[in-house]
Amino acid sequence: MQALRVEHLSDDLSGVVLADIPEPVRAPGEVLVRVRAASLNFPDLLMTRGGYQFKPGLPFTSGLEFAGEVLEADPASGFAPGDRVMGGNKTGAFAELANVAADKLSMMPRGMDFPAAAAMGAAYSTAYTGLVELGGLQEGQWVLVHGASGGVGLAACDLAIALGAKVIASTGSPDKVERIAALARPNAVLLAERRFREQVAEITSGTLADIVFDPVGGDVFDESTRCVAFGGKLMVVGFTSGRIADIATNIPLIKGFSIIGLRAGEYARRFPERGQKIQQAISALAEQERITPAIDRVLPLSRWREGFTAMTRRELVGKIVFQPG
């Protein structure tokens, strides 16, 4: 079968190749899935460089998440051949076939196609865990979402709006403002350049943001400390800017806000029952058509380099989805 393999680490994707490898053999407890669509996530790019906290042994098949059809499963797994499923692991999604532990899969929401299901999992799990599970999002609250052109940022906007919040979407690219406005439908879009606290204050009539959802870090995090309402929450989701910010602890003390670290996958591993309920809630919202993953483009896996390069250059508004075969 064809699979996208990382054979050695590099900063220029030179260690990544589309290769023919043996088909996987299913072990007890695993589910063999024919992959119909797999979405590209920022950790996939980082892992080609050795820049992610999880460092798989070389060589490995890239790809965090996918959607597809079950080919083989243990009768006790809860899955049967023909089931349409979504899920994945830290690696292995960018291939024609994938073996995954049964507890890493869930049924696709009814009415959803494979690309949308592949694009939904990690992004919406991160958004829901952060905004609802840890952030306690309430209807009518103001949510400031940074990195709103990315899959996680767009998912956070989509979810917050579906749950009745008011959303400010931010981006560092002037070229993306109109596209974000059309896709995310927030209350406002702002450029996260230098000092943007006054823009947030004006949009919120001075109340500032109840929740700041920040996958960007760096200078954006620094300024976000000025944008959080008293008693609000500043959510650390990632560091796509490349700089991990520091903060003087007197700032959250004086302003009375909380800083919350968000690792949705780790949260689900530590609290599996809560993780299952999160997935059920997301699926229910999707089946009600209250949330819809934003997809920038769908590409055959043979055009993997185009997708990775677009992510590297920060050209995307929404997710890249690969289709093997």
C-alpha positions as protocol buffer text, in pm:
chain_id: "A"
residue {
  index: 1
  type: MET
  ca { x: 0 y: 0 z: 0 }
}
residue {
  index: 2
  type: GLN
  ca { x: 101 y: 363 z: -36 }
}
residue {
  index: 3
  type: ALA
  ca { x: 195 y: 559 z: 275 }
}
residue {
  index: 4
  type: LEU
  ca { x: 357 y: 893 z: 347 }
}
residue {
  index: 5
  type: ARG
  ca { x: 676 y: 808 z: 532 }
}
residue {
  index: 6
  type: VAL
  ca { x: 913 y: 1025 z: 733 }
}
residue {
  index: 7
  type: GLU
  ca { x: 1249 y: 856 z: 675 }
}
residue {
  index: 8
  type: HIS
  ca { x: 1470 y: 1121 z: 833 }
}
residue {
  index: 9
  type: LEU
  ca { x: 1409 y: 1453 z: 1004 }
}
residue {
  index: 10
  type: SER
  ca { x: 1459 y: 1774 z: 809 }
}
residue {
  index: 11
  type: ASP
  ca { x: 1343 y: 2135 z: 798 }
}
residue {
  index: 12
  type: ASP
  ca { x: 1261 y: 2123 z: 426 }
}
residue {
  index: 13
  type: LEU
  ca { x: 1052 y: 1801 z: 395 }
}
residue {
  index: 14
  type: SER
  ca { x: 1344 y: 1628 z: 223 }
}
residue {
  index: 15
  type: GLY
  ca { x: 1304 y: 1335 z: 461 }
}
residue {
  index: 16
  type: VAL
  ca { x: 941 y: 1274 z: 362 }
}
residue {
  index: 17
  type: VAL
  ca { x: 852 y: 1033 z: 78 }
}
residue {
  index: 18
  type: LEU
  ca { x: 543 y: 861 z: -60 }
}
residue {
  index: 19
  type: ALA
  ca { x: 642 y: 496 z: -48 }
}
residue {
  index: 20
  type: ASP
  ca { x: 502 y: 148 z: -106 }
}
residue {
  index: 21
  type: ILE
  ca { x: 508 y: -47 z: 220 }
}
residue {
  index: 22
  type: PRO
  ca { x: 354 y: -379 z: 331 }
}
residue {
  index: 23
  type: GLU
  ca { x: -10 y: -369 z: 434 }
}
residue {
  index: 24
  type: PRO
  ca { x: -55 y: -372 z: 813 }
}
residue {
  index: 25
  type: VAL
  ca { x: -157 y: -692 z: 990 }
}
residue {
  index: 26
  type: ARG
  ca { x: -428 y: -638 z: 1247 }
}
residue {
  index: 27
  type: ALA
  ca { x: -347 y: -739 z: 1605 }
}
residue {
  index: 28
  type: PRO
  ca { x: -610 y: -832 z: 1866 }
}
residue {
  index: 29
  type: GLY
  ca { x: -780 y: -520 z: 1998 }
}
residue {
  index: 30
  type: GLU
  ca { x: -706 y: -325 z: 1682 }
}
residue {
  index: 31
  type: VAL
  ca { x: -938 y: -220 z: 1401 }
}
residue {
  index: 32
  type: LEU
  ca { x: -820 y: -228 z: 1039 }
}
residue {
  index: 33
  type: VAL
  ca { x: -957 y: 69 z: 846 }
}
residue {
  index: 34
  type: ARG
  ca { x: -948 y: 164 z: 480 }
}
residue {
  index: 35
  type: VAL
  ca { x: -859 y: 532 z: 495 }
}
residue {
  index: 36
  type: ARG
  ca { x: -1084 y: 747 z: 276 }
}
residue {
  index: 37
  type: ALA
  ca { x: -963 y: 1087 z: 398 }
}
residue {
  index: 38
  type: ALA
  ca { x: -697 y: 1214 z: 639 }
}
residue {
  index: 39
  type: SER
  ca { x: -646 y: 1570 z: 757 }
}
residue {
  index: 40
  type: LEU
  ca { x: -320 y: 1756 z: 801 }
}
residue {
  index: 41
  type: ASN
  ca { x: -249 y: 1902 z: 1145 }
}
residue {
  index: 42
  type: PHE
  ca { x: 33 y: 2130 z: 1260 }
}
residue {
  index: 43
  type: PRO
  ca { x: 190 y: 1852 z: 1472 }
}
residue {
  index: 44
  type: ASP
  ca { x: 224 y: 1645 z: 1151 }
}
residue {
  index: 45
  type: LEU
  ca { x: 447 y: 1917 z: 1011 }
}
residue {
  index: 46
  type: LEU
  ca { x: 642 y: 1954 z: 1335 }
}
residue {
  index: 47
  type: MET
  ca { x: 707 y: 1578 z: 1351 }
}
residue {
  index: 48
  type: THR
  ca { x: 883 y: 1587 z: 1012 }
}
residue {
  index: 49
  type: ARG
  ca { x: 1136 y: 1819 z: 1181 }
}
residue {
  index: 50
  type: GLY
  ca { x: 1153 y: 1652 z: 1521 }
}
residue {
  index: 51
  type: GLY
  ca { x: 994 y: 1966 z: 1666 }
}
residue {
  index: 52
  type: TYR
  ca { x: 694 y: 1808 z: 1840 }
}
residue {
  index: 53
  type: GLN
  ca { x: 691 y: 1675 z: 2196 }
}
residue {
  index: 54
  type: PHE
  ca { x: 609 y: 1326 z: 2067 }
}
residue {
  index: 55
  type: LYS
  ca { x: 904 y: 1189 z: 1869 }
}
residue {
  index: 56
  type: PRO
  ca { x: 825 y: 858 z: 1697 }
}
residue {
  index: 57
  type: GLY
  ca { x: 1105 y: 629 z: 1592 }
}
residue {
  index: 58
  type: LEU
  ca { x: 1219 y: 653 z: 1231 }
}
residue {
  index: 59
  type: PRO
  ca { x: 1089 y: 571 z: 980 }
}
residue {
  index: 60
  type: PHE
  ca { x: 720 y: 628 z: 1052 }
}
residue {
  index: 61
  type: THR
  ca { x: 399 y: 689 z: 862 }
}
residue {
  index: 62
  type: SER
  ca { x: 279 y: 1046 z: 910 }
}
residue {
  index: 63
  type: GLY
  ca { x: -73 y: 1156 z: 997 }
}
residue {
  index: 64
  type: LEU
  ca { x: -274 y: 1206 z: 1317 }
}
residue {
  index: 65
  type: GLU
  ca { x: -632 y: 1154 z: 1208 }
}
residue {
  index: 66
  type: PHE
  ca { x: -851 y: 1005 z: 938 }
}
residue {
  index: 67
  type: ALA
  ca { x: -1194 y: 885 z: 841 }
}
residue {
  index: 68
  type: GLY
  ca { x: -1272 y: 562 z: 662 }
}
residue {
  index: 69
  type: GLU
  ca { x: -1442 y: 224 z: 654 }
}
residue {
  index: 70
  type: VAL
  ca { x: -1378 y: -69 z: 886 }
}
residue {
  index: 71
  type: LEU
  ca { x: -1235 y: -375 z: 711 }
}
residue {
  index: 72
  type: GLU
  ca { x: -1164 y: -599 z: 1011 }
}
residue {
  index: 73
  type: ALA
  ca { x: -1243 y: -577 z: 1383 }
}
residue {
  index: 74
  type: ASP
  ca { x: -1285 y: -799 z: 1687 }
}
residue {
  index: 75
  type: PRO
  ca { x: -1654 y: -875 z: 1754 }
}
residue {
  index: 76
  type: ALA
  ca { x: -1618 y: -727 z: 2104 }
}
residue {
  index: 77
  type: SER
  ca { x: -1474 y: -399 z: 1974 }
}
residue {
  index: 78
  type: GLY
  ca { x: -1812 y: -246 z: 1895 }
}
residue {
  index: 79
  type: PHE
  ca { x: -1717 y: -210 z: 1528 }
}
residue {
  index: 80
  type: ALA
  ca { x: -1798 y: -425 z: 1227 }
}
residue {
  index: 81
  type: PRO
  ca { x: -1684 y: -432 z: 863 }
}
residue {
  index: 82
  type: GLY
  ca { x: -1844 y: -151 z: 668 }
}
residue {
  index: 83
  type: ASP
  ca { x: -1878 y: 88 z: 962 }
}
residue {
  index: 84
  type: ARG
  ca { x: -1788 y: 447 z: 878 }
}
residue {
  index: 85
  type: VAL
  ca { x: -1547 y: 562 z: 1144 }
}
residue {
  index: 86
  type: MET
  ca { x: -1320 y: 850 z: 1236 }
}
residue {
  index: 87
  type: GLY
  ca { x: -1024 y: 877 z: 1469 }
}
residue {
  index: 88
  type: GLY
  ca { x: -657 y: 798 z: 1458 }
}
residue {
  index: 89
  type: ASN
  ca { x: -338 y: 803 z: 1655 }
}
residue {
  index: 90
  type: LYS
  ca { x: -20 y: 1009 z: 1671 }
}
residue {
  index: 91
  type: THR
  ca { x: 99 y: 854 z: 1344 }
}
residue {
  index: 92
  type: GLY
  ca { x: -26 y: 633 z: 1060 }
}
residue {
  index: 93
  type: ALA
  ca { x: -316 y: 827 z: 905 }
}
residue {
  index: 94
  type: PHE
  ca { x: -154 y: 917 z: 570 }
}
residue {
  index: 95
  type: ALA
  ca { x: -185 y: 571 z: 421 }
}
residue {
  index: 96
  type: GLU
  ca { x: -434 y: 356 z: 233 }
}
residue {
  index: 97
  type: LEU
  ca { x: -485 y: 132 z: 537 }
}
residue {
  index: 98
  type: ALA
  ca { x: -446 y: 196 z: 909 }
}
residue {
  index: 99
  type: ASN
  ca { x: -454 y: -18 z: 1222 }
}
residue {
  index: 100
  type: VAL
  ca { x: -591 y: 166 z: 1525 }
}
residue {
  index: 101
  type: ALA
  ca { x: -689 y: 57 z: 1874 }
}
residue {
  index: 102
  type: ALA
  ca { x: -1068 y: 37 z: 1901 }
}
residue {
  index: 103
  type: ASP
  ca { x: -1078 y: 304 z: 2172 }
}
residue {
  index: 104
  type: LYS
  ca { x: -919 y: 553 z: 1931 }
}
residue {
  index: 105
  type: LEU
  ca { x: -1215 y: 532 z: 1692 }
}
residue {
  index: 106
  type: SER
  ca { x: -1571 y: 656 z: 1692 }
}
residue {
  index: 107
  type: MET
  ca { x: -1857 y: 633 z: 1448 }
}
residue {
  index: 108
  type: MET
  ca { x: -1881 y: 916 z: 1198 }
}
residue {
  index: 109
  type: PRO
  ca { x: -2170 y: 1159 z: 1254 }
}
residue {
  index: 110
  type: ARG
  ca { x: -2469 y: 1067 z: 1040 }
}
residue {
  index: 111
  type: GLY
  ca { x: -2485 y: 1263 z: 717 }
}
residue {
  index: 112
  type: MET
  ca { x: -2118 y: 1366 z: 722 }
}
residue {
  index: 113
  type: ASP
  ca { x: -1879 y: 1284 z: 437 }
}
residue {
  index: 114
  type: PHE
  ca { x: -1527 y: 1146 z: 480 }
}
residue {
  index: 115
  type: PRO
  ca { x: -1331 y: 1473 z: 429 }
}
residue {
  index: 116
  type: ALA
  ca { x: -1543 y: 1661 z: 683 }
}
residue {
  index: 117
  type: ALA
  ca { x: -1516 y: 1376 z: 936 }
}
residue {
  index: 118
  type: ALA
  ca { x: -1139 y: 1361 z: 892 }
}
residue {
  index: 119
  type: ALA
  ca { x: -1117 y: 1739 z: 945 }
}
residue {
  index: 120
  type: MET
  ca { x: -1337 y: 1742 z: 1254 }
}
residue {
  index: 121
  type: GLY
  ca { x: -1176 y: 1515 z: 1511 }
}
residue {
  index: 122
  type: ALA
  ca { x: -868 y: 1678 z: 1663 }
}
residue {
  index: 123
  type: ALA
  ca { x: -970 y: 2037 z: 1590 }
}
residue {
  index: 124
  type: TYR
  ca { x: -1316 y: 2016 z: 1745 }
}
residue {
  index: 125
  type: SER
  ca { x: -1199 y: 1798 z: 2031 }
}
residue {
  index: 126
  type: THR
  ca { x: -941 y: 2066 z: 2116 }
}
residue {
  index: 127
  type: ALA
  ca { x: -1197 y: 2345 z: 2082 }
}
residue {
  index: 128
  type: TYR
  ca { x: -1463 y: 2168 z: 2292 }
}
residue {
  index: 129
  type: THR
  ca { x: -1223 y: 2055 z: 2563 }
}
residue {
  index: 130
  type: GLY
  ca { x: -1087 y: 2407 z: 2593 }
}
residue {
  index: 131
  type: LEU
  ca { x: -1394 y: 2622 z: 2559 }
}
residue {
  index: 132
  type: VAL
  ca { x: -1657 y: 2403 z: 2725 }
}
residue {
  index: 133
  type: GLU
  ca { x: -1488 y: 2142 z: 2943 }
}
residue {
  index: 134
  type: LEU
  ca { x: -1213 y: 2362 z: 3088 }
}
residue {
  index: 135
  type: GLY
  ca { x: -1336 y: 2708 z: 3000 }
}
residue {
  index: 136
  type: GLY
  ca { x: -1697 y: 2670 z: 3113 }
}
residue {
  index: 137
  type: LEU
  ca { x: -1823 y: 2866 z: 2813 }
}
residue {
  index: 138
  type: GLN
  ca { x: -2160 y: 3033 z: 2868 }
}
residue {
  index: 139
  type: GLU
  ca { x: -2406 y: 3174 z: 2620 }
}
residue {
  index: 140
  type: GLY
  ca { x: -2344 y: 3543 z: 2558 }
}
residue {
  index: 141
  type: GLN
  ca { x: -1980 y: 3544 z: 2664 }
}
residue {
  index: 142
  type: TRP
  ca { x: -1710 y: 3706 z: 2451 }
}
residue {
  index: 143
  type: VAL
  ca { x: -1447 y: 3469 z: 2308 }
}
residue {
  index: 144
  type: LEU
  ca { x: -1130 y: 3595 z: 2141 }
}
residue {
  index: 145
  type: VAL
  ca { x: -991 y: 3327 z: 1909 }
}
residue {
  index: 146
  type: HIS
  ca { x: -638 y: 3372 z: 1778 }
}
residue {
  index: 147
  type: GLY
  ca { x: -504 y: 3185 z: 1476 }
}
residue {
  index: 148
  type: ALA
  ca { x: -856 y: 3187 z: 1335 }
}
residue {
  index: 149
  type: SER
  ca { x: -746 y: 3079 z: 988 }
}
residue {
  index: 150
  type: GLY
  ca { x: -620 y: 2742 z: 1114 }
}
residue {
  index: 151
  type: GLY
  ca { x: -825 y: 2430 z: 1163 }
}
residue {
  index: 152
  type: VAL
  ca { x: -828 y: 2457 z: 1542 }
}
residue {
  index: 153
  type: GLY
  ca { x: -900 y: 2830 z: 1539 }
}
residue {
  index: 154
  type: LEU
  ca { x: -1187 y: 2794 z: 1293 }
}
residue {
  index: 155
  type: ALA
  ca { x: -1326 y: 2504 z: 1497 }
}
residue {
  index: 156
  type: ALA
  ca { x: -1317 y: 2721 z: 1810 }
}
residue {
  index: 157
  type: CYS
  ca { x: -1502 y: 3000 z: 1629 }
}
residue {
  index: 158
  type: ASP
  ca { x: -1759 y: 2758 z: 1487 }
}
residue {
  index: 159
  type: LEU
  ca { x: -1821 y: 2585 z: 1819 }
}
residue {
  index: 160
  type: ALA
  ca { x: -1840 y: 2904 z: 2024 }
}
residue {
  index: 161
  type: ILE
  ca { x: -2095 y: 3055 z: 1786 }
}
residue {
  index: 162
  type: ALA
  ca { x: -2299 y: 2732 z: 1785 }
}
residue {
  index: 163
  type: LEU
  ca { x: -2314 y: 2750 z: 2165 }
}
residue {
  index: 164
  type: GLY
  ca { x: -2432 y: 3111 z: 2170 }
}
residue {
  index: 165
  type: ALA
  ca { x: -2109 y: 3297 z: 2242 }
}
residue {
  index: 166
  type: LYS
  ca { x: -1993 y: 3618 z: 2076 }
}
residue {
  index: 167
  type: VAL
  ca { x: -1669 y: 3572 z: 1885 }
}
residue {
  index: 168
  type: ILE
  ca { x: -1377 y: 3790 z: 1785 }
}
residue {
  index: 169
  type: ALA
  ca { x: -1157 y: 3605 z: 1534 }
}
residue {
  index: 170
  type: SER
  ca { x: -799 y: 3723 z: 1498 }
}
residue {
  index: 171
  type: THR
  ca { x: -537 y: 3666 z: 1232 }
}
residue {
  index: 172
  type: GLY
  ca { x: -190 y: 3792 z: 1157 }
}
residue {
  index: 173
  type: SER
  ca { x: -257 y: 3810 z: 784 }
}
residue {
  index: 174
  type: PRO
  ca { x: -453 y: 4096 z: 623 }
}
residue {
  index: 175
  type: ASP
  ca { x: -516 y: 3871 z: 321 }
}
residue {
  index: 176
  type: LYS
  ca { x: -718 y: 3629 z: 533 }
}
residue {
  index: 177
  type: VAL
  ca { x: -960 y: 3870 z: 700 }
}
residue {
  index: 178
  type: GLU
  ca { x: -1238 y: 3844 z: 441 }
}
residue {
  index: 179
  type: ARG
  ca { x: -1204 y: 3467 z: 409 }
}
residue {
  index: 180
  type: ILE
  ca { x: -1223 y: 3421 z: 786 }
}
residue {
  index: 181
  type: ALA
  ca { x: -1526 y: 3648 z: 803 }
}
residue {
  index: 182
  type: ALA
  ca { x: -1703 y: 3442 z: 536 }
}
residue {
  index: 183
  type: LEU
  ca { x: -1610 y: 3101 z: 680 }
}
residue {
  index: 184
  type: ALA
  ca { x: -1627 y: 3161 z: 1055 }
}
residue {
  index: 185
  type: ARG
  ca { x: -1905 y: 3425 z: 1065 }
}
residue {
  index: 186
  type: PRO
  ca { x: -1770 y: 3588 z: 1383 }
}
residue {
  index: 187
  type: ASN
  ca { x: -1896 y: 3911 z: 1535 }
}
residue {
  index: 188
  type: ALA
  ca { x: -1567 y: 4074 z: 1434 }
}
residue {
  index: 189
  type: VAL
  ca { x: -1229 y: 3995 z: 1276 }
}
residue {
  index: 190
  type: LEU
  ca { x: -917 y: 4182 z: 1386 }
}
residue {
  index: 191
  type: LEU
  ca { x: -551 y: 4183 z: 1289 }
}
residue {
  index: 192
  type: ALA
  ca { x: -341 y: 4061 z: 1580 }
}
residue {
  index: 193
  type: GLU
  ca { x: -62 y: 4311 z: 1520 }
}
residue {
  index: 194
  type: ARG
  ca { x: 125 y: 4487 z: 1800 }
}
residue {
  index: 195
  type: ARG
  ca { x: -132 y: 4639 z: 2036 }
}
residue {
  index: 196
  type: PHE
  ca { x: -484 y: 4512 z: 1971 }
}
residue {
  index: 197
  type: ARG
  ca { x: -626 y: 4549 z: 2322 }
}
residue {
  index: 198
  type: GLU
  ca { x: -809 y: 4871 z: 2231 }
}
residue {
  index: 199
  type: GLN
  ca { x: -980 y: 4699 z: 1937 }
}
residue {
  index: 200
  type: VAL
  ca { x: -1101 y: 4422 z: 2168 }
}
residue {
  index: 201
  type: ALA
  ca { x: -1223 y: 4680 z: 2420 }
}
residue {
  index: 202
  type: GLU
  ca { x: -1412 y: 4869 z: 2150 }
}
residue {
  index: 203
  type: ILE
  ca { x: -1575 y: 4556 z: 2006 }
}
residue {
  index: 204
  type: THR
  ca { x: -1682 y: 4431 z: 2351 }
}
residue {
  index: 205
  type: SER
  ca { x: -1792 y: 4775 z: 2476 }
}
residue {
  index: 206
  type: GLY
  ca { x: -1515 y: 4767 z: 2733 }
}
residue {
  index: 207
  type: THR
  ca { x: -1586 y: 4429 z: 2890 }
}
residue {
  index: 208
  type: LEU
  ca { x: -1294 y: 4255 z: 2714 }
}
residue {
  index: 209
  type: ALA
  ca { x: -1285 y: 3878 z: 2649 }
}
residue {
  index: 210
  type: ASP
  ca { x: -1421 y: 3619 z: 2890 }
}
residue {
  index: 211
  type: ILE
  ca { x: -1210 y: 3352 z: 2718 }
}
residue {
  index: 212
  type: VAL
  ca { x: -900 y: 3398 z: 2504 }
}
residue {
  index: 213
  type: PHE
  ca { x: -822 y: 3090 z: 2295 }
}
residue {
  index: 214
  type: ASP
  ca { x: -457 y: 3114 z: 2188 }
}
residue {
  index: 215
  type: PRO
  ca { x: -284 y: 2861 z: 1961 }
}
residue {
  index: 216
  type: VAL
  ca { x: -30 y: 3125 z: 1853 }
}
residue {
  index: 217
  type: GLY
  ca { x: 172 y: 3228 z: 2158 }
}
residue {
  index: 218
  type: GLY
  ca { x: 459 y: 3475 z: 2143 }
}
residue {
  index: 219
  type: ASP
  ca { x: 365 y: 3841 z: 2099 }
}
residue {
  index: 220
  type: VAL
  ca { x: -2 y: 3747 z: 2061 }
}
residue {
  index: 221
  type: PHE
  ca { x: -3 y: 3587 z: 2406 }
}
residue {
  index: 222
  type: ASP
  ca { x: 173 y: 3889 z: 2555 }
}
residue {
  index: 223
  type: GLU
  ca { x: -94 y: 4127 z: 2428 }
}
residue {
  index: 224
  type: SER
  ca { x: -372 y: 3882 z: 2514 }
}
residue {
  index: 225
  type: THR
  ca { x: -293 y: 3926 z: 2883 }
}
residue {
  index: 226
  type: ARG
  ca { x: -429 y: 4279 z: 2838 }
}
residue {
  index: 227
  type: CYS
  ca { x: -745 y: 4153 z: 2664 }
}
residue {
  index: 228
  type: VAL
  ca { x: -880 y: 3915 z: 2929 }
}
residue {
  index: 229
  type: ALA
  ca { x: -1172 y: 4029 z: 3140 }
}
residue {
  index: 230
  type: PHE
  ca { x: -1145 y: 4015 z: 3519 }
}
residue {
  index: 231
  type: GLY
  ca { x: -1218 y: 3655 z: 3619 }
}
residue {
  index: 232
  type: GLY
  ca { x: -1165 y: 3541 z: 3261 }
}
residue {
  index: 233
  type: LYS
  ca { x: -956 y: 3260 z: 3117 }
}
residue {
  index: 234
  type: LEU
  ca { x: -650 y: 3272 z: 2892 }
}
residue {
  index: 235
  type: MET
  ca { x: -616 y: 2937 z: 2722 }
}
residue {
  index: 236
  type: VAL
  ca { x: -270 y: 2821 z: 2608 }
}
residue {
  index: 237
  type: VAL
  ca { x: -333 y: 2596 z: 2307 }
}
residue {
  index: 238
  type: GLY
  ca { x: -1 y: 2610 z: 2120 }
}
residue {
  index: 239
  type: PHE
  ca { x: 289 y: 2815 z: 1990 }
}
residue {
  index: 240
  type: THR
  ca { x: 255 y: 2841 z: 1612 }
}
residue {
  index: 241
  type: SER
  ca { x: 439 y: 3175 z: 1628 }
}
residue {
  index: 242
  type: GLY
  ca { x: 750 y: 2982 z: 1726 }
}
residue {
  index: 243
  type: ARG
  ca { x: 803 y: 3163 z: 2057 }
}
residue {
  index: 244
  type: ILE
  ca { x: 691 y: 3031 z: 2394 }
}
residue {
  index: 245
  type: ALA
  ca { x: 587 y: 3336 z: 2594 }
}
residue {
  index: 246
  type: ASP
  ca { x: 674 y: 3420 z: 2954 }
}
residue {
  index: 247
  type: ILE
  ca { x: 445 y: 3598 z: 3197 }
}
residue {
  index: 248
  type: ALA
  ca { x: 505 y: 3780 z: 3524 }
}
residue {
  index: 249
  type: THR
  ca { x: 271 y: 3622 z: 3777 }
}
residue {
  index: 250
  type: ASN
  ca { x: 159 y: 3960 z: 3911 }
}
residue {
  index: 251
  type: ILE
  ca { x: -36 y: 4013 z: 3586 }
}
residue {
  index: 252
  type: PRO
  ca { x: -294 y: 3734 z: 3636 }
}
residue {
  index: 253
  type: LEU
  ca { x: -297 y: 3816 z: 4008 }
}
residue {
  index: 254
  type: ILE
  ca { x: -389 y: 4182 z: 3954 }
}
residue {
  index: 255
  type: LYS
  ca { x: -630 y: 4112 z: 3669 }
}
residue {
  index: 256
  type: GLY
  ca { x: -784 y: 3807 z: 3836 }
}
residue {
  index: 257
  type: PHE
  ca { x: -771 y: 3579 z: 3533 }
}
residue {
  index: 258
  type: SER
  ca { x: -672 y: 3214 z: 3499 }
}
residue {
  index: 259
  type: ILE
  ca { x: -416 y: 3067 z: 3258 }
}
residue {
  index: 260
  type: ILE
  ca { x: -520 y: 2721 z: 3142 }
}
residue {
  index: 261
  type: GLY
  ca { x: -302 y: 2479 z: 2950 }
}
residue {
  index: 262
  type: LEU
  ca { x: -496 y: 2281 z: 2692 }
}
residue {
  index: 263
  type: ARG
  ca { x: -392 y: 1934 z: 2573 }
}
residue {
  index: 264
  type: ALA
  ca { x: -714 y: 1774 z: 2457 }
}
residue {
  index: 265
  type: GLY
  ca { x: -560 y: 1437 z: 2376 }
}
residue {
  index: 266
  type: GLU
  ca { x: -395 y: 1410 z: 2716 }
}
residue {
  index: 267
  type: TYR
  ca { x: -718 y: 1519 z: 2885 }
}
residue {
  index: 268
  type: ALA
  ca { x: -908 y: 1241 z: 2710 }
}
residue {
  index: 269
  type: ARG
  ca { x: -641 y: 987 z: 2803 }
}
residue {
  index: 270
  type: ARG
  ca { x: -652 y: 1084 z: 3170 }
}
residue {
  index: 271
  type: PHE
  ca { x: -1030 y: 1108 z: 3182 }
}
residue {
  index: 272
  type: PRO
  ca { x: -1157 y: 860 z: 2921 }
}
residue {
  index: 273
  type: GLU
  ca { x: -1522 y: 888 z: 3026 }
}
residue {
  index: 274
  type: ARG
  ca { x: -1508 y: 1265 z: 2984 }
}
residue {
  index: 275
  type: GLY
  ca { x: -1331 y: 1218 z: 2650 }
}
residue {
  index: 276
  type: GLN
  ca { x: -1614 y: 995 z: 2528 }
}
residue {
  index: 277
  type: LYS
  ca { x: -1876 y: 1247 z: 2635 }
}
residue {
  index: 278
  type: ILE
  ca { x: -1689 y: 1522 z: 2454 }
}
residue {
  index: 279
  type: GLN
  ca { x: -1689 y: 1320 z: 2132 }
}
residue {
  index: 280
  type: GLN
  ca { x: -2058 y: 1242 z: 2175 }
}
residue {
  index: 281
  type: ALA
  ca { x: -2138 y: 1610 z: 2223 }
}
residue {
  index: 282
  type: ILE
  ca { x: -1940 y: 1706 z: 1912 }
}
residue {
  index: 283
  type: SER
  ca { x: -2108 y: 1435 z: 1703 }
}
residue {
  index: 284
  type: ALA
  ca { x: -2451 y: 1549 z: 1821 }
}
residue {
  index: 285
  type: LEU
  ca { x: -2376 y: 1908 z: 1718 }
}
residue {
  index: 286
  type: ALA
  ca { x: -2252 y: 1787 z: 1379 }
}
residue {
  index: 287
  type: GLU
  ca { x: -2559 y: 1571 z: 1318 }
}
residue {
  index: 288
  type: GLN
  ca { x: -2776 y: 1872 z: 1403 }
}
residue {
  index: 289
  type: GLU
  ca { x: -2572 y: 2067 z: 1144 }
}
residue {
  index: 290
  type: ARG
  ca { x: -2481 y: 2325 z: 1406 }
}
residue {
  index: 291
  type: ILE
  ca { x: -2108 y: 2284 z: 1337 }
}
residue {
  index: 292
  type: THR
  ca { x: -1928 y: 2226 z: 1007 }
}
residue {
  index: 293
  type: PRO
  ca { x: -1551 y: 2180 z: 965 }
}
residue {
  index: 294
  type: ALA
  ca { x: -1388 y: 2434 z: 734 }
}
residue {
  index: 295
  type: ILE
  ca { x: -1177 y: 2275 z: 460 }
}
residue {
  index: 296
  type: ASP
  ca { x: -930 y: 2478 z: 258 }
}
residue {
  index: 297
  type: ARG
  ca { x: -873 y: 2207 z: -3 }
}
residue {
  index: 298
  type: VAL
  ca { x: -892 y: 1832 z: -61 }
}
residue {
  index: 299
  type: LEU
  ca { x: -589 y: 1677 z: -231 }
}
residue {
  index: 300
  type: PRO
  ca { x: -486 y: 1328 z: -341 }
}
residue {
  index: 301
  type: LEU
  ca { x: -213 y: 1195 z: -115 }
}
residue {
  index: 302
  type: SER
  ca { x: 24 y: 1211 z: -412 }
}
residue {
  index: 303
  type: ARG
  ca { x: 10 y: 1591 z: -374 }
}
residue {
  index: 304
  type: TRP
  ca { x: 112 y: 1580 z: -8 }
}
residue {
  index: 305
  type: ARG
  ca { x: 394 y: 1828 z: -64 }
}
residue {
  index: 306
  type: GLU
  ca { x: 149 y: 2096 z: -178 }
}
residue {
  index: 307
  type: GLY
  ca { x: -46 y: 2060 z: 145 }
}
residue {
  index: 308
  type: PHE
  ca { x: 258 y: 2060 z: 374 }
}
residue {
  index: 309
  type: THR
  ca { x: 409 y: 2357 z: 190 }
}
residue {
  index: 310
  type: ALA
  ca { x: 85 y: 2556 z: 214 }
}
residue {
  index: 311
  type: MET
  ca { x: 82 y: 2492 z: 589 }
}
residue {
  index: 312
  type: THR
  ca { x: 449 y: 2590 z: 619 }
}
residue {
  index: 313
  type: ARG
  ca { x: 380 y: 2917 z: 436 }
}
residue {
  index: 314
  type: ARG
  ca { x: 67 y: 2984 z: 644 }
}
residue {
  index: 315
  type: GLU
  ca { x: -148 y: 3009 z: 333 }
}
residue {
  index: 316
  type: LEU
  ca { x: -442 y: 2809 z: 466 }
}
residue {
  index: 317
  type: VAL
  ca { x: -787 y: 2909 z: 584 }
}
residue {
  index: 318
  type: GLY
  ca { x: -923 y: 2577 z: 707 }
}
residue {
  index: 319
  type: LYS
  ca { x: -792 y: 2223 z: 694 }
}
residue {
  index: 320
  type: ILE
  ca { x: -600 y: 2035 z: 428 }
}
residue {
  index: 321
  type: VAL
  ca { x: -747 y: 1689 z: 365 }
}
residue {
  index: 322
  type: PHE
  ca { x: -561 y: 1413 z: 180 }
}
residue {
  index: 323
  type: GLN
  ca { x: -734 y: 1125 z: 2 }
}
residue {
  index: 324
  type: PRO
  ca { x: -518 y: 810 z: -36 }
}
residue {
  index: 325
  type: GLY
  ca { x: -540 y: 587 z: -340 }
}
